[in-house]
Each structure stands twice: as structure tokens, then as C-alpha cells.
Amino acid sequence: MEICYNSTVINAPIEKVWAAIRNFHDLSWGSAVITKVDAVGDKNGTEVDAKRILNDAFHETLVSLDDEAFTFLYSIDDGSEPVSKASVANYIGIVKLSPVTDLNNTFIECGSSYESAKDSEVGDFCNPLYHALLTSLKARLE
């Protein structure tokens, strides 16, 4: 099993950051990376099993959402290479916020674990996306 991992500190209170990202169907904060989000099915973006398609390519499902722990998990169910369902199994992404209490800032972590014969390709693909999304979120909220 391999992992991807990126993190940053956002100069905003945790409640503000969480409000911006907790809706699985709203990636307006990441518009520099995600240009299209299509909600699939009748679940809203804060319900477990909500599904979305990003940029007409990546099929994802919300696995859990914990407002008290400021965390959500999602799966990538299919997508273009190297994260297609033919190439990757058990792809679980996590987004977790923690307060930086002395400054009232937020530490945000984005990561994933997965199984693939193309581990390095998946990491080379996902890590820059996580980094770009965090950069976009930070720019939006600071």
C-alpha cells in the first residue's frame, strides 16, 4: 500500500476552513484545479455515499464526514490513468483539519492510500493535485 500526503497552514479559523470544504459537491474553492463538479444521484454533498464526477473524469464517493473531528474520507472509484479502476484498488482519500490554537489558524492535511502496480505514477499524479488544491484553498481563504 502506498500513500500521498500534502499539508499546509491556512491563516483562518478552523470553522471557516471547514465551512469552505465540507460540502463534497462544492469545490468552488479549488477552481484552479477542478473546473467541473457533477453531483451524481440524490445525496447532498454532506451525506455519506454522495457521489461526484470531477472534470468529467474522476468518479468519487464520500465515505465519511465528521463535523466534530473536521475530517472527511472519500474513495476514487474510477478515473483516467493512473487512477483508473483497472490500475488502482482501495483508493481512500482523507482531508483532516486541526486547529493551530496559538494563532487561531488551521493545519490541513490531504492524503490518500491505495494499492497499485503503478505506485510511483499514482503518487506523481496525485501529490501535485493535492498541493495545487491546498494552494487554491489557502489563496481563497486568506
VOKOL-793661 format. One record per atom (N, C-alpha, C): residue in three letters; x, z, y. Coordinates in steps of 0.1 Angstrom, whole numbers. Atoms other than C-alpha are relative to their C-alpha. Layout:
! residues N
+---------+-------+-------+-------+
! residuo !    c1 !    c3 !    c2 !
+---------+-------+-------+-------+
!     ala !     X !     Z !     Y !
...
+---------+-------+-------+-------+
This chain:
! residues 142
+---------+-------+-------+-------+
! residuo !    c1 !    c3 !    c2 !
+---------+-------+-------+-------+
!     met !     8 !     0 !   -12 !
!     met !     0 !     0 !     0 !
!     met !     9 !     0 !    12 !
!     glu !    -7 !     1 !   -12 !
!     glu !    13 !    -9 !    34 !
!     glu !    -9 !     5 !    12 !
!     ile !     8 !    -4 !   -12 !
!     ile !     3 !     2 !    69 !
!     ile !     5 !    -7 !    13 !
!     cys !    -3 !     4 !   -14 !
!     cys !     2 !    -9 !   105 !
!     cys !    -3 !    12 !     9 !
!     tyr !     2 !   -12 !    -8 !
!     tyr !     5 !    16 !   133 !
!     tyr !     4 !    -4 !    14 !
!     asn !    -4 !     1 !   -14 !
!     asn !     4 !    15 !   171 !
!     asn !    -7 !    12 !     7 !
!     ser !     6 !   -11 !    -7 !
!     ser !    -3 !    42 !   197 !
!     ser !     4 !    -1 !    15 !
!     thr !    -3 !    -1 !   -14 !
!     thr !    -3 !    49 !   234 !
!     thr !    -7 !    12 !     6 !
!     val !     7 !   -11 !    -8 !
!     val !   -13 !    75 !   260 !
!     val !    -7 !    -7 !    11 !
!     ile !     8 !     6 !   -10 !
!     ile !   -41 !    65 !   283 !
!     ile !    -3 !    11 !    11 !
!     asn !     2 !    -9 !   -11 !
!     asn !   -44 !    82 !   317 !
!     asn !   -14 !     1 !     4 !
!     ala !    15 !    -2 !    -2 !
!     ala !   -81 !    91 !   313 !
!     ala !    -4 !    10 !   -10 !
!     pro !     5 !   -10 !     9 !
!     pro !  -100 !   119 !   297 !
!     pro !    -5 !    -6 !   -13 !
!     ile !     3 !     5 !    14 !
!     ile !  -108 !   116 !   260 !
!     ile !   -15 !    -5 !     0 !
!     glu !    14 !     4 !     0 !
!     glu !  -146 !   114 !   267 !
!     glu !    -2 !   -14 !     6 !
!     lys !     1 !    13 !    -6 !
!     lys !  -141 !    84 !   290 !
!     lys !     5 !   -11 !   -10 !
!     val !    -6 !     9 !    10 !
!     val !  -119 !    66 !   264 !
!     val !   -10 !    -2 !   -12 !
!     trp !     9 !     1 !    11 !
!     trp !  -143 !    74 !   236 !
!     trp !   -13 !    -8 !     4 !
!     ala !    12 !     8 !    -5 !
!     ala !  -173 !    61 !   256 !
!     ala !     3 !   -15 !     0 !
!     ala !    -3 !    14 !    -1 !
!     ala !  -155 !    28 !   261 !
!     ala !     2 !    -7 !   -14 !
!     ile !    -3 !     7 !    13 !
!     ile !  -146 !    22 !   224 !
!     ile !    -9 !     3 !   -12 !
!     arg !     8 !    -5 !    11 !
!     arg !  -172 !    40 !   202 !
!     arg !   -10 !   -10 !    -5 !
!     asn !    10 !    10 !     4 !
!     asn !  -197 !    11 !   201 !
!     asn !     8 !   -12 !    -7 !
!     phe !    -7 !     9 !     9 !
!     phe !  -184 !   -11 !   172 !
!     phe !    -3 !   -15 !     5 !
!     his !     4 !    13 !    -4 !
!     his !  -202 !   -41 !   187 !
!     his !     4 !    -4 !    14 !
!     asp !    -5 !     3 !   -14 !
!     asp !  -187 !   -38 !   222 !
!     asp !    15 !     1 !     1 !
!     leu !   -14 !     1 !    -2 !
!     leu !  -152 !   -50 !   226 !
!     leu !     3 !    -6 !    14 !
!     ser !    -3 !     6 !   -14 !
!     ser !  -155 !   -60 !   263 !
!     ser !    13 !     5 !     6 !
!     trp !   -13 !    -6 !    -5 !
!     trp !  -125 !   -37 !   270 !
!     trp !    12 !    -8 !    -6 !
!     gly !   -11 !     8 !     6 !
!     gly !  -104 !   -60 !   247 !
!     gly !    -1 !   -15 !     2 !
!     ser !     3 !    14 !    -1 !
!     ser !  -115 !   -93 !   261 !
!     ser !    13 !    -9 !     1 !
!     ala !   -13 !     8 !     0 !
!     ala !   -78 !  -104 !   265 !
!     ala !     3 !    -4 !   -14 !
!     val !    -3 !     3 !    14 !
!     val !   -77 !  -105 !   227 !
!     val !   -12 !    -4 !    -8 !
!     ile !    13 !     3 !     7 !
!     ile !  -113 !  -106 !   214 !
!     ile !    -9 !    -7 !    10 !
!     thr !     8 !     8 !    -9 !
!     thr !  -132 !  -134 !   231 !
!     thr !   -14 !    -1 !    -4 !
!     lys !    14 !     2 !     5 !
!     lys !  -163 !  -133 !   209 !
!     lys !    -2 !    11 !   -10 !
!     val !     4 !   -10 !    10 !
!     val !  -181 !  -105 !   190 !
!     val !   -15 !    -3 !    -3 !
!     asp !    14 !     2 !     5 !
!     asp !  -212 !  -113 !   169 !
!     asp !    -4 !    11 !    -9 !
!     ala !     6 !   -11 !     8 !
!     ala !  -232 !   -84 !   156 !
!     ala !    -7 !    -7 !   -12 !
!     val !     6 !     5 !    12 !
!     val !  -244 !   -91 !   120 !
!     val !    -9 !    10 !    -5 !
!     gly !     9 !   -10 !     5 !
!     gly !  -275 !   -75 !   107 !
!     gly !    -8 !     8 !    10 !
!     asp !     8 !    -8 !    -9 !
!     asp !  -298 !   -49 !   122 !
!     asp !     5 !    13 !     4 !
!     lys !    -7 !   -13 !    -3 !
!     lys !  -274 !   -19 !   125 !
!     lys !     5 !    -1 !    14 !
!     asn !    -6 !     0 !   -13 !
!     asn !  -264 !   -10 !   160 !
!     asn !    14 !     4 !    -1 !
!     gly !   -14 !    -2 !     0 !
!     gly !  -228 !    -5 !   169 !
!     gly !     5 !    14 !    -2 !
!     thr !    -4 !   -14 !     3 !
!     thr !  -228 !    32 !   163 !
!     thr !    -5 !     5 !   -13 !
!     glu !     5 !    -3 !    14 !
!     glu !  -243 !    31 !   128 !
!     glu !    10 !    -4 !   -10 !
!     val !    -9 !     4 !    11 !
!     val !  -222 !    32 !    97 !
!     val !    -7 !   -12 !    -7 !
!     asp !     4 !    12 !     6 !
!     asp !  -224 !    -1 !    79 !
!     asp !    -3 !   -11 !    10 !
!     ala !     2 !    11 !   -10 !
!     ala !  -227 !   -20 !   112 !
!     ala !    11 !   -11 !    -3 !
!     lys !    -9 !    11 !     3 !
!     lys !  -211 !   -54 !   108 !
!     lys !     2 !    -9 !    12 !
!     arg !    -3 !     9 !   -11 !
!     arg !  -194 !   -78 !   132 !
!     arg !     9 !   -11 !    -5 !
!     ile !   -10 !    10 !     2 !
!     ile !  -175 !  -110 !   133 !
!     ile !     7 !    -2 !    14 !
!     leu !    -9 !     1 !   -12 !
!     leu !  -146 !  -112 !   158 !
!     leu !     6 !   -14 !     1 !
!     asn !    -7 !    14 !    -3 !
!     asn !  -135 !  -146 !   173 !
!     asn !    -4 !   -10 !   -11 !
!     asp !     5 !     9 !    10 !
!     asp !  -156 !  -164 !   147 !
!     asp !     9 !     0 !   -13 !
!     ala !   -10 !     0 !    12 !
!     ala !  -130 !  -154 !   120 !
!     ala !     0 !    13 !    -8 !
!     phe !    -3 !   -12 !     7 !
!     phe !  -128 !  -117 !   112 !
!     phe !   -13 !     8 !    -3 !
!     his !    13 !    -7 !     4 !
!     his !  -157 !  -100 !    93 !
!     his !     4 !    14 !    -3 !
!     glu !    -3 !   -14 !     1 !
!     glu !  -156 !   -63 !    97 !
!     glu !   -12 !     9 !    -1 !
!     thr !    10 !    -9 !     2 !
!     thr !  -177 !   -33 !    88 !
!     thr !     4 !    14 !     4 !
!     leu !    -3 !   -13 !    -4 !
!     leu !  -179 !     1 !   104 !
!     leu !    -2 !    10 !   -12 !
!     val !     0 !    -8 !    12 !
!     val !  -171 !    26 !    76 !
!     val !    -4 !    14 !     4 !
!     ser !     4 !   -14 !    -5 !
!     ser !  -174 !    59 !    96 !
!     ser !     2 !     1 !    15 !
!     leu !    -1 !    -2 !   -14 !
!     leu !  -179 !    71 !   131 !
!     leu !    -2 !    15 !     2 !
!     asp !     1 !   -15 !    -1 !
!     asp !  -172 !   108 !   140 !
!     asp !     2 !     3 !    15 !
!     asp !     0 !    -3 !   -14 !
!     asp !  -181 !   117 !   176 !
!     asp !     8 !    13 !     3 !
!     glu !    -7 !   -13 !    -2 !
!     glu !  -167 !   152 !   172 !
!     glu !    15 !    -1 !    -1 !
!     ala !   -14 !     2 !     2 !
!     ala !  -133 !   140 !   159 !
!     ala !     6 !   -12 !     8 !
!     phe !    -4 !    11 !    -8 !
!     phe !  -132 !   110 !   182 !
!     phe !     7 !   -11 !    -9 !
!     thr !    -7 !     9 !    10 !
!     thr !  -124 !    87 !   152 !
!     thr !   -11 !    -9 !    -6 !
!     phe !     8 !     8 !     9 !
!     phe !  -138 !    57 !   135 !
!     phe !     9 !    -8 !    -9 !
!     leu !    -7 !     8 !    10 !
!     leu !  -128 !    37 !   104 !
!     leu !    -9 !   -12 !    -2 !
!     tyr !     6 !    13 !     2 !
!     tyr !  -136 !     1 !    97 !
!     tyr !     7 !    -7 !   -11 !
!     ser !    -7 !     8 !     9 !
!     ser !  -129 !   -24 !    70 !
!     ser !     0 !   -15 !     5 !
!     ile !     0 !    14 !    -2 !
!     ile !  -118 !   -60 !    73 !
!     ile !    -4 !    -6 !   -14 !
!     asp !     5 !     5 !    12 !
!     asp !  -139 !   -78 !    47 !
!     asp !     4 !   -14 !    -3 !
!     asp !    -5 !    13 !     1 !
!     asp !  -127 !  -113 !    53 !
!     asp !     6 !    -5 !    14 !
!     gly !    -5 !     5 !   -13 !
!     gly !  -108 !  -133 !    79 !
!     gly !     9 !   -12 !    -3 !
!     ser !   -10 !    10 !     2 !
!     ser !   -82 !  -160 !    84 !
!     ser !    12 !     6 !    -6 !
!     glu !   -13 !    -5 !     5 !
!     glu !   -48 !  -157 !    68 !
!     glu !     8 !     7 !    11 !
!     pro !    -3 !    -6 !    13 !
!     pro !   -31 !  -134 !    63 !
!     pro !    -9 !    11 !    -5 !
!     val !     9 !   -11 !     4 !
!     val !   -61 !  -110 !    61 !
!     val !   -13 !    -5 !    -6 !
!     ser !    12 !     5 !     7 !
!     ser !   -85 !  -132 !    41 !
!     ser !    -2 !     9 !   -12 !
!     lys !     3 !    -8 !    12 !
!     lys !  -103 !  -115 !    12 !
!     lys !     8 !    -5 !   -12 !
!     ala !    -8 !     5 !    11 !
!     ala !   -82 !  -137 !   -11 !
!     ala !    14 !     6 !     1 !
!     ser !   -13 !    -5 !    -1 !
!     ser !   -50 !  -122 !     3 !
!     ser !     2 !    15 !     2 !
!     val !    -1 !   -14 !    -4 !
!     val !   -58 !   -86 !    13 !
!     val !   -12 !     7 !    -7 !
!     ala !    10 !    -9 !     6 !
!     ala !   -76 !   -58 !    -6 !
!     ala !     0 !    13 !     7 !
!     asn !     1 !   -14 !    -5 !
!     asn !   -88 !   -24 !     7 !
!     asn !     6 !     1 !    14 !
!     tyr !    -4 !    -1 !   -14 !
!     tyr !   -81 !   -31 !    44 !
!     tyr !    -9 !    10 !     7 !
!     ile !     7 !   -10 !    -7 !
!     ile !   -91 !     0 !    62 !
!     ile !     7 !     3 !    13 !
!     gly !    -6 !    -3 !   -14 !
!     gly !   -85 !     4 !   100 !
!     gly !    -5 !    13 !     5 !
!     ile !     4 !   -13 !    -6 !
!     ile !   -86 !    37 !   119 !
!     ile !     3 !    -1 !    14 !
!     val !    -3 !    -2 !   -15 !
!     val !   -89 !    44 !   156 !
!     val !    -3 !    15 !     2 !
!     lys !     1 !   -14 !    -2 !
!     lys !   -83 !    80 !   165 !
!     lys !     5 !     4 !    14 !
!     leu !    -4 !    -5 !   -13 !
!     leu !   -82 !    97 !   198 !
!     leu !     3 !    15 !    -1 !
!     ser !    -3 !   -14 !    -1 !
!     ser !   -66 !   131 !   206 !
!     ser !     2 !     3 !    15 !
!     pro !    -2 !    -3 !   -14 !
!     pro !   -66 !   149 !   239 !
!     pro !    15 !     4 !     3 !
!     val !   -12 !    -5 !    -5 !
!     val !   -34 !   154 !   258 !
!     val !    -4 !    11 !    11 !
!     thr !     7 !   -10 !    -8 !
!     thr !   -45 !   187 !   273 !
!     thr !     6 !     4 !    13 !
!     asp !    -7 !    -5 !   -12 !
!     asp !   -19 !   195 !   299 !
!     asp !    -3 !   -10 !    12 !
!     leu !     2 !    10 !   -11 !
!     leu !   -27 !   162 !   318 !
!     leu !   -14 !    -6 !     0 !
!     asn !    14 !     6 !     1 !
!     asn !   -63 !   155 !   307 !
!     asn !     1 !   -15 !    -3 !
!     asn !    -2 !    14 !     5 !
!     asn !   -51 !   122 !   291 !
!     asn !    -4 !    -1 !   -14 !
!     thr !     4 !     2 !    13 !
!     thr !   -58 !   107 !   258 !
!     thr !    11 !    -8 !    -8 !
!     phe !    -9 !     7 !     9 !
!     phe !   -35 !    98 !   229 !
!     phe !    -8 !    -8 !    -9 !
!     ile !     8 !     8 !     8 !
!     ile !   -49 !    69 !   210 !
!     ile !     9 !    -7 !   -11 !
!     glu !    -7 !     6 !    11 !
!     glu !   -38 !    57 !   176 !
!     glu !    -9 !   -11 !    -7 !
!     cys !     7 !    11 !     7 !
!     cys !   -48 !    24 !   159 !
!     cys !     9 !    -3 !   -12 !
!     gly !    -8 !     3 !    12 !
!     gly !   -37 !    18 !   124 !
!     gly !    -8 !    -6 !   -11 !
!     ser !     7 !     5 !    11 !
!     ser !   -46 !     3 !    91 !
!     ser !     9 !     2 !   -13 !
!     ser !    -7 !     0 !    13 !
!     ser !   -37 !     5 !    54 !
!     ser !    -7 !   -12 !    -8 !
!     tyr !     5 !    12 !     7 !
!     tyr !   -41 !   -24 !    30 !
!     tyr !     9 !    -3 !   -12 !
!     glu !    -8 !     5 !    11 !
!     glu !   -29 !   -40 !    -2 !
!     glu !     1 !   -15 !     0 !
!     ser !    -2 !    15 !    -1 !
!     ser !   -14 !   -75 !    -2 !
!     ser !    13 !    -4 !    -5 !
!     ala !   -13 !     6 !     5 !
!     ala !    12 !   -96 !   -18 !
!     ala !     8 !    -5 !    12 !
!     lys !    -7 !     4 !   -12 !
!     lys !    20 !  -106 !    18 !
!     lys !     1 !    11 !    10 !
!     asp !     0 !   -11 !    -9 !
!     asp !    25 !   -72 !    33 !
!     asp !     7 !    -2 !    13 !
!     ser !    -7 !     2 !   -13 !
!     ser !    50 !   -82 !    59 !
!     ser !    -8 !   -10 !     9 !
!     glu !     8 !     9 !    -8 !
!     glu !    28 !  -111 !    70 !
!     glu !   -12 !     7 !     7 !
!     val !    12 !    -8 !    -5 !
!     val !    -2 !   -88 !    74 !
!     val !     5 !     9 !    12 !
!     gly !    -5 !    -8 !   -11 !
!     gly !    19 !   -64 !    95 !
!     gly !     4 !    -8 !    12 !
!     asp !    -4 !     8 !   -11 !
!     asp !    34 !   -91 !   116 !
!     asp !   -12 !    -6 !     7 !
!     phe !    12 !     5 !    -6 !
!     phe !    -1 !  -104 !   123 !
!     phe !    -8 !    12 !     7 !
!     cys !     8 !   -11 !    -6 !
!     cys !   -19 !   -70 !   129 !
!     cys !     6 !     8 !    10 !
!     asn !    -6 !    -8 !   -10 !
!     asn !     6 !   -50 !   148 !
!     asn !     0 !    -5 !    14 !
!     pro !     1 !     5 !   -14 !
!     pro !     8 !   -73 !   178 !
!     pro !   -15 !     0 !     5 !
!     leu !    15 !    -1 !    -5 !
!     leu !   -31 !   -74 !   179 !
!     leu !    -3 !    14 !     4 !
!     tyr !     3 !   -14 !    -4 !
!     tyr !   -33 !   -36 !   179 !
!     tyr !     7 !     3 !    13 !
!     his !    -8 !    -2 !   -12 !
!     his !    -6 !   -35 !   206 !
!     his !    -8 !    -6 !    12 !
!     ala !     7 !     7 !   -11 !
!     ala !   -25 !   -61 !   227 !
!     ala !   -13 !     7 !     4 !
!     leu !    13 !    -6 !    -3 !
!     leu !   -58 !   -43 !   223 !
!     leu !     2 !    14 !     7 !
!     leu !    -3 !   -13 !    -7 !
!     leu !   -43 !    -9 !   233 !
!     leu !     4 !    -3 !    15 !
!     thr !    -4 !     4 !   -13 !
!     thr !   -27 !   -26 !   263 !
!     thr !   -12 !    -4 !     9 !
!     ser !    12 !     4 !    -7 !
!     ser !   -60 !   -41 !   273 !
!     ser !    -9 !    12 !     4 !
!     leu !     8 !   -12 !    -2 !
!     leu !   -79 !    -8 !   269 !
!     leu !     7 !     9 !    11 !
!     lys !    -7 !    -8 !   -10 !
!     lys !   -53 !    10 !   289 !
!     lys !    -1 !    -6 !    14 !
!     ala !     1 !     6 !   -13 !
!     ala !   -54 !   -15 !   318 !
!     ala !   -15 !     1 !     5 !
!     arg !    14 !    -1 !    -4 !
!     arg !   -92 !   -13 !   318 !
!     arg !    -4 !    14 !     5 !
!     leu !     4 !   -14 !    -2 !
!     leu !   -94 !    25 !   319 !
!     leu !     8 !     7 !    11 !
!     glu !    -9 !    -8 !   -10 !
!     glu !   -65 !    35 !   342 !
!     glu !    -2 !    -5 !    14 !
+---------+-------+-------+-------+
